[in-house]
């Protein structure tokens, strides 16, 4: 299975019924394609929409329906659009049940860096700082390594997005939970060993006796 699909399928299992969920730019938007059957989830994007769905079929795109990164999305019945000020009032007001964000680095305390790389031009920090600080649950969906280097590290070398720890980290190799005691390995991806995950991680992982295999058997939503 494609690593991005694997991550998106596993993150989709964290969705809960009748919740407001923000999907960040890039990989997190794929989560909308794997909502478990029977769940009613309201996806929000900080550019001002609630109720978007998966990317439409080729040729059915609407230039007025995009996520915060400019990627095409579909609108589910009852979807609503509004201005950026209203969108950020929802985020900063603590009304989001969950956000799914990409990540550049996460440290041993579960703190995320994902908004800029020093020396590279970025258009702005977007909503990352507000989302990590304002959402009730913060799930990071990212690759475990970048060009062979760990993205889960002892200390951040990139600017922190927030001092608040994230709730859960989902990669193509594992599911890891930041706790007061450290980063706990909860699940390994199919075919992945605990040893392989630990070797690919740049900081110590707490390995309990009940590490399970990641389940990704979710049907694509219609």
Residue pairs with C-beta under 8 A, 6 or more apart in sequence:
1 9
1 216
3 143
3 172
4 27
4 30
4 172
5 30
6 172
6 189
6 214
6 216
7 27
7 30
7 141
7 142
7 143
7 170
7 171
7 172
8 27
8 28
8 30
8 31
8 33
8 34
8 141
9 34
9 216
9 218
10 170
10 175
10 187
10 214
10 215
10 216
11 28
11 31
11 100
11 139
11 141
11 170
12 31
12 34
12 35
12 36
12 218
13 36
13 215
13 216
13 218
14 98
14 137
14 139
14 168
15 21
15 31
15 35
15 36
15 39
15 41
15 98
16 39
16 41
16 97
16 98
17 38
17 39
17 40
17 41
18 40
18 41
18 42
19 41
19 42
19 97
19 98
20 42
20 44
20 50
20 90
20 95
20 96
20 97
20 98
21 41
21 42
21 43
21 44
21 96
21 97
21 98
21 99
21 100
22 43
22 44
22 45
22 46
22 91
22 96
22 98
22 99
22 100
22 127
22 131
22 135
23 29
23 31
23 32
23 43
23 44
23 45
23 67
23 99
23 100
24 68
24 99
24 100
24 101
24 102
24 128
24 131
25 67
25 68
25 69
25 71
25 102
25 126
26 69
26 102
27 102
27 141
27 142
28 100
28 101
28 102
28 141
29 55
29 67
29 69
29 71
29 73
31 100
31 141
32 43
32 52
32 53
32 54
32 55
32 73
32 221
33 54
33 55
33 220
33 221
34 218
34 220
34 221
35 41
35 221
36 218
36 219
36 221
37 219
37 221
42 50
42 51
43 50
43 51
43 52
43 53
44 50
44 87
44 90
44 96
45 52
45 67
45 68
45 73
45 87
46 68
46 84
46 87
46 88
46 91
46 126
46 127
46 130
46 131
47 66
47 67
47 68
47 84
47 87
48 81
48 82
48 83
48 84
48 86
48 87
49 65
49 67
49 73
49 75
49 79
49 80
49 81
49 82
50 79
50 80
50 82
51 75
51 76
51 77
51 78
51 79
51 80
52 65
52 67
52 73
52 74
52 75
52 76
52 79
53 73
53 74
53 75
53 76
53 221
54 73
54 74
54 221
55 71
55 72
55 73
55 74
56 62
56 65
56 72
56 73
56 74
60 74
61 72
62 72
62 75
65 72
65 73
65 74
65 75
66 72
66 73
67 73
68 126
68 127
88 127
88 130
90 96
91 127
91 130
91 131
91 134
91 135
92 130
92 133
92 134
93 134
94 134
94 136
96 131
96 134
96 135
96 136
97 135
97 136
97 137
98 135
98 136
98 137
98 138
98 139
99 131
99 132
99 135
99 137
99 138
99 139
100 139
100 140
100 141
101 112
101 114
101 128
101 131
101 132
101 138
101 139
101 140
101 141
102 114
102 140
102 141
102 142
103 112
103 113
103 114
103 140
103 141
103 142
103 151
103 169
104 113
104 114
104 117
104 142
104 146
104 151
104 158
105 112
105 113
105 114
105 151
105 152
105 153
105 156
105 157
105 158
106 112
106 113
106 140
106 151
106 152
106 153
106 166
106 169
106 178
107 113
107 152
107 153
107 154
107 155
107 156
107 203
108 153
108 154
108 155
108 182
108 183
108 203
108 204
109 165
109 178
110 165
110 166
110 169
110 178
110 183
111 156
111 160
111 161
111 162
111 163
111 164
111 165
111 166
112 132
112 138
112 140
112 160
112 161
112 162
112 166
113 156
113 158
113 159
113 160
113 161
114 128
114 140
114 161
115 122
115 125
115 126
115 128
115 129
115 159
115 161
116 122
116 125
116 158
116 159
117 158
118 158
118 159
128 161
129 161
129 162
131 138
132 138
132 161
132 162
132 164
132 166
133 162
133 164
137 167
137 168
138 164
138 166
138 167
138 168
139 166
139 167
139 168
139 169
139 170
140 166
140 168
140 169
140 170
141 170
141 171
142 151
142 169
142 170
142 171
143 151
143 171
143 172
144 150
144 151
144 152
144 171
144 172
144 173
144 174
144 197
144 200
144 201
145 151
145 200
149 202
150 200
150 201
150 202
150 203
151 171
151 202
152 169
152 171
152 176
152 183
152 201
152 202
152 203
153 202
153 203
154 202
154 203
165 178
166 178
167 177
167 178
168 175
168 176
168 177
168 178
169 175
169 176
169 177
169 178
169 183
171 189
172 189
173 188
173 189
173 192
173 196
173 197
173 200
174 185
174 186
174 187
174 188
174 189
174 192
174 197
174 214
175 185
175 186
175 187
175 214
176 183
176 184
176 185
176 186
176 205
177 183
177 184
177 186
178 184
179 206
181 206
182 204
182 205
182 206
183 201
183 203
183 204
183 205
183 206
184 205
184 206
184 208
185 194
185 197
185 198
185 205
185 206
185 207
185 208
185 211
186 208
186 211
186 212
187 211
187 212
187 213
187 214
188 194
188 197
188 211
188 212
188 213
188 214
189 213
189 214
190 213
190 214
190 216
194 207
194 211
197 205
198 205
198 207
